[in-house]
Amino acid sequence: MKKIGLLFVNGIDFLLRSFVRLVTFLRLRPFVTLLLRALTRIVLFALHKIYFRLEIIDHSNIPKTGGVLLAVNHQSYLDPTLVGICVWRWVTFISKIENFKIPILGHLIELGGAFPVVRGGDDDALEFFGKLLKEGRVLSIFPEGTIPAEEEIPRSTMEPNTGLLRGKTGAIRLALKARVPIVPVGLSGTGKALCPEAVPRGEKLPLPKPVKITVKFGKPWDLSSYYDQPITKELLRTLTDELMKKISDLVEHTRSYIPFSVPVSEDTYRFIREYEAQPKSKN
């Protein structure tokens, strides 16, 4: 059965790769991307409203015009799609380059208009995305860089004052470079709906649990007072920590896969470490 499943996945991956190359060669890719995003937004929004009882709070905080950077917490593989269907303006996604190498998923996010970035510092990407923001685009970024419990990143490494992984400075660097506001976004419930442990390295894809999901948008954060200051490592770290706190305040952590409250107590850390030490089943 595994061989049959692998052949099926490889077949779909080959067809998608060929389709992407064809529409790119025919210069139809922008049209296909627009059509794909419009159709998926309509269908997926309806499905999320029904299945997850999707709740959107304070969407009006997103500026109607101009470049905007959405900084979002990351709990689940559901998160990127969720942000895309909850924002009425078109969202350009920044995704780690590793995602583009995943069979099927890589071609779908490429066709959907996402752009790859190398984690740990990518100056060319910073220039490119800064240009998009200056053109008035809306970009979505996950400052945590990954999902807790994914890629050997344990949940117990979350910061005690935010309940999130330590933020990477790319979001602040990008906002300062492009001189655009940051809108913090808090997702609640997605980790319980589909946690990383349920999809061990893509070996299986279980049906997400029908739990309530909430997307809450914070007020735009104006960084204009820092535009003319030297961008030091200390400034980037300070502003990034402040951004992570703003995001955390929008998240209902009691609805996480492992519920907790902020600040995270030592008892909670002890419970999470005991959970992480348990052998994971291989179904």
JOKA-V476164 format. One record per residue. N is the residue number from 1. RES is the residue in three letters. PHI is phi in radians with two decimals (none if undefined). PSI is psi in degrees with one decimal (NA if undefined). Layout:
N,RES,PHI,PSI / N,RES,PHI,PSI
//
This chain:
1,MET,none,-38.1 / 2,LYS,-1.11,-38.5 / 3,LYS,-1.14,-39.3 / 4,ILE,-1.13,-43.8 / 5,GLY,-1.10,-39.8 / 6,LEU,-1.15,-40.7 / 7,LEU,-1.09,-39.0 / 8,PHE,-1.13,-47.2 / 9,VAL,-1.07,-45.4 / 10,ASN,-1.10,-36.0 / 11,GLY,-1.16,-46.5 / 12,ILE,-1.10,-40.8 / 13,ASP,-1.08,-42.5 / 14,PHE,-1.10,-43.6 / 15,LEU,-1.12,-42.2 / 16,LEU,-1.15,-42.9 / 17,ARG,-1.06,-42.6 / 18,SER,-1.15,-38.7 / 19,PHE,-1.14,-43.4 / 20,VAL,-1.07,-44.4 / 21,ARG,-1.12,-38.2 / 22,LEU,-1.16,-50.3 / 23,VAL,-1.18,-28.6 / 24,THR,-1.21,-43.8 / 25,PHE,-1.10,-39.9 / 26,LEU,-1.43,0.6 / 27,ARG,1.05,33.9 / 28,LEU,-1.84,2.2 / 29,ARG,-1.06,-43.6 / 30,PRO,-1.02,-40.8 / 31,PHE,-1.16,-44.1 / 32,VAL,-1.11,-40.9 / 33,THR,-1.09,-45.3 / 34,LEU,-1.09,-44.1 / 35,LEU,-1.13,-44.4 / 36,LEU,-1.08,-44.3 / 37,ARG,-1.18,-37.8 / 38,ALA,-1.15,-45.8 / 39,LEU,-1.18,-44.3 / 40,THR,-1.18,-34.4 / 41,ARG,-1.08,-46.4 / 42,ILE,-1.09,-49.4 / 43,VAL,-1.19,-48.9 / 44,LEU,-1.21,-33.2 / 45,PHE,-1.10,-44.5 / 46,ALA,-1.10,-43.1 / 47,LEU,-1.12,-41.5 / 48,HIS,-1.17,-37.8 / 49,LYS,-1.12,-39.2 / 50,ILE,-1.41,-50.1 / 51,TYR,-1.37,-42.3 / 52,PHE,-1.80,2.2 / 53,ARG,0.90,47.5 / 54,LEU,-0.94,130.0 / 55,GLU,-2.11,128.2 / 56,ILE,-1.99,124.0 / 57,ILE,-2.07,131.4 / 58,ASP,1.05,41.2 / 59,HIS,-1.06,-26.4 / 60,SER,-1.12,-12.0 / 61,ASN,-1.23,-15.7 / 62,ILE,-1.39,121.4 / 63,PRO,-0.97,140.1 / 64,LYS,-1.31,-22.6 / 65,THR,-2.41,164.4 / 66,GLY,1.49,165.6 / 67,GLY,-1.20,139.3 / 68,VAL,-2.50,139.6 / 69,LEU,-1.93,120.7 / 70,LEU,-1.64,121.3 / 71,ALA,-1.90,116.4 / 72,VAL,-2.14,142.2 / 73,ASN,-1.28,158.3 / 74,HIS,-2.22,117.6 / 75,GLN,-2.14,-24.3 / 76,SER,-2.68,162.6 / 77,TYR,-1.21,-11.1 / 78,LEU,-1.33,-19.0 / 79,ASP,-1.07,-48.8 / 80,PRO,-1.02,-46.1 / 81,THR,-1.08,-40.1 / 82,LEU,-1.05,-45.4 / 83,VAL,-1.08,-42.4 / 84,GLY,-1.06,-37.2 / 85,ILE,-1.52,-12.2 / 86,CYS,-1.68,-8.4 / 87,VAL,-1.89,122.9 / 88,TRP,-1.27,-26.2 / 89,ARG,-1.36,154.1 / 90,TRP,-1.17,132.8 / 91,VAL,-1.88,131.0 / 92,THR,-1.70,126.4 / 93,PHE,-1.72,141.5 / 94,ILE,-1.83,118.4 / 95,SER,-2.18,142.4 / 96,LYS,-1.03,143.1 / 97,ILE,-1.08,-25.2 / 98,GLU,-1.06,-31.4 / 99,ASN,-1.15,-27.5 / 100,PHE,-1.31,-10.1 / 101,LYS,-1.70,-3.3 / 102,ILE,-1.40,129.1 / 103,PRO,-0.92,140.1 / 104,ILE,1.21,-60.6 / 105,LEU,-0.98,-43.6 / 106,GLY,-1.01,-44.0 / 107,HIS,-1.24,-35.0 / 108,LEU,-1.17,-44.6 / 109,ILE,-1.25,-29.2 / 110,GLU,-1.17,-45.5 / 111,LEU,-1.19,-27.9 / 112,GLY,-1.36,-3.1 / 113,GLY,1.71,12.4 / 114,ALA,-1.35,156.8 / 115,PHE,-2.15,139.1 / 116,PRO,-1.41,151.8 / 117,VAL,-2.46,142.5 / 118,VAL,-1.55,120.1 / 119,ARG,-1.22,149.5 / 120,GLY,1.64,5.4 / 121,GLY,2.16,113.5 / 122,ASP,-2.52,89.6 / 123,ASP,-1.12,-36.0 / 124,ASP,-1.11,-41.6 / 125,ALA,-1.13,-39.0 / 126,LEU,-1.05,-43.2 / 127,GLU,-1.10,-44.6 / 128,PHE,-1.13,-49.0 / 129,PHE,-1.23,-32.2 / 130,GLY,-1.07,-38.7 / 131,LYS,-1.12,-41.9 / 132,LEU,-1.09,-41.4 / 133,LEU,-1.13,-40.7 / 134,LYS,-1.14,-24.6 / 135,GLU,-1.40,-5.0 / 136,GLY,1.75,14.5 / 137,ARG,-1.35,160.1 / 138,VAL,-1.83,119.9 / 139,LEU,-1.95,143.0 / 140,SER,-1.98,135.2 / 141,ILE,-2.49,146.1 / 142,PHE,-1.87,99.5 / 143,PRO,-1.06,-21.7 / 144,GLU,-1.20,-21.7 / 145,GLY,1.49,-23.7 / 146,THR,-2.86,-178.1 / 147,ILE,-1.73,133.9 / 148,PRO,-0.96,135.3 / 149,ALA,1.47,5.0 / 150,GLU,-1.89,149.5 / 151,GLU,0.95,40.8 / 152,GLU,1.11,18.4 / 153,ILE,-1.62,104.4 / 154,PRO,-1.24,154.2 / 155,ARG,-1.12,-29.6 / 156,SER,-1.21,-4.8 / 157,THR,-1.55,3.4 / 158,MET,-1.15,150.7 / 159,GLU,-1.30,137.0 / 160,PRO,-1.13,-31.0 / 161,ASN,-1.54,-5.9 / 162,THR,-2.22,-25.2 / 163,GLY,1.28,12.4 / 164,LEU,-2.08,163.3 / 165,LEU,-1.15,154.7 / 166,ARG,-1.04,126.1 / 167,GLY,-1.20,143.4 / 168,LYS,-1.53,152.3 / 169,THR,-1.44,-1.1 / 170,GLY,-1.02,-38.4 / 171,ALA,-1.11,-44.2 / 172,ILE,-1.17,-43.6 / 173,ARG,-1.00,-42.7 / 174,LEU,-1.20,-43.4 / 175,ALA,-1.14,-39.5 / 176,LEU,-1.21,-38.3 / 177,LYS,-1.17,-44.4 / 178,ALA,-1.52,-11.9 / 179,ARG,1.02,54.4 / 180,VAL,-2.20,158.0 / 181,PRO,-1.34,158.1 / 182,ILE,-1.91,130.3 / 183,VAL,-1.83,110.1 / 184,PRO,-1.23,144.1 / 185,VAL,-2.30,130.8 / 186,GLY,-1.96,124.2 / 187,LEU,-1.80,131.2 / 188,SER,-2.21,131.6 / 189,GLY,1.77,-18.9 / 190,THR,-1.19,-34.1 / 191,GLY,-1.15,-32.4 / 192,LYS,-1.36,-29.6 / 193,ALA,-1.23,-42.0 / 194,LEU,-2.69,92.4 / 195,CYS,-1.45,157.5 / 196,PRO,-1.03,-33.2 / 197,GLU,-1.09,-23.0 / 198,ALA,-1.37,-12.7 / 199,VAL,-2.24,70.4 / 200,PRO,-1.15,104.0 / 201,ARG,0.91,34.8 / 202,GLY,1.27,16.5 / 203,GLU,-1.28,-27.1 / 204,LYS,-2.61,156.6 / 205,LEU,-2.24,92.2 / 206,PRO,-1.30,161.1 / 207,LEU,-1.24,125.8 / 208,PRO,-1.02,149.1 / 209,LYS,-1.32,141.2 / 210,PRO,-1.40,59.1 / 211,VAL,-1.62,157.8 / 212,LYS,-1.19,134.5 / 213,ILE,-2.07,135.1 / 214,THR,-2.16,136.2 / 215,VAL,-2.07,116.6 / 216,LYS,-2.08,126.5 / 217,PHE,-1.74,130.0 / 218,GLY,-1.50,175.7 / 219,LYS,-1.27,146.8 / 220,PRO,-1.02,136.3 / 221,TRP,-1.76,112.2 / 222,ASP,-1.52,118.7 / 223,LEU,-1.81,17.1 / 224,SER,-1.06,-25.7 / 225,SER,-1.20,-12.9 / 226,TYR,-1.84,-3.5 / 227,TYR,-1.02,-37.9 / 228,ASP,-1.75,10.2 / 229,GLN,-1.57,152.4 / 230,PRO,-1.07,132.7 / 231,ILE,-1.53,93.3 / 232,THR,-1.67,164.5 / 233,LYS,-1.07,-36.7 / 234,GLU,-1.15,-41.5 / 235,LEU,-1.15,-43.7 / 236,LEU,-1.06,-41.4 / 237,ARG,-1.16,-43.4 / 238,THR,-1.10,-46.6 / 239,LEU,-1.21,-35.7 / 240,THR,-1.14,-43.1 / 241,ASP,-1.09,-37.5 / 242,GLU,-1.17,-39.2 / 243,LEU,-1.10,-44.2 / 244,MET,-1.09,-34.4 / 245,LYS,-1.18,-39.5 / 246,LYS,-1.10,-40.8 / 247,ILE,-1.16,-46.2 / 248,SER,-1.02,-37.3 / 249,ASP,-1.13,-16.7 / 250,LEU,-1.65,-6.4 / 251,VAL,-1.76,135.6 / 252,GLU,-1.58,92.6 / 253,HIS,-1.16,-21.3 / 254,THR,-1.22,-9.4 / 255,ARG,-1.83,14.3 / 256,SER,-1.32,170.1 / 257,TYR,-0.97,-44.9 / 258,ILE,-1.96,104.7 / 259,PRO,-1.09,142.9 / 260,PHE,-2.77,174.6 / 261,SER,-2.19,160.2 / 262,VAL,-1.92,135.1 / 263,PRO,-1.21,148.0 / 264,VAL,-1.27,127.7 / 265,SER,-1.43,162.2 / 266,GLU,-1.15,-32.7 / 267,ASP,-1.09,-39.4 / 268,THR,-1.15,-43.6 / 269,TYR,-1.06,-41.0 / 270,ARG,-1.11,-42.8 / 271,PHE,-1.10,-43.6 / 272,ILE,-1.15,-41.1 / 273,ARG,-1.13,-36.9 / 274,GLU,-1.16,-38.6 / 275,TYR,-1.12,-42.8 / 276,GLU,-1.17,-27.2 / 277,ALA,-1.36,-14.3 / 278,GLN,-1.27,140.5 / 279,PRO,-1.14,133.2 / 280,LYS,-1.51,136.6 / 281,SER,-1.23,146.6 / 282,LYS,-2.01,87.3 / 283,ASN,-1.56,NA
//
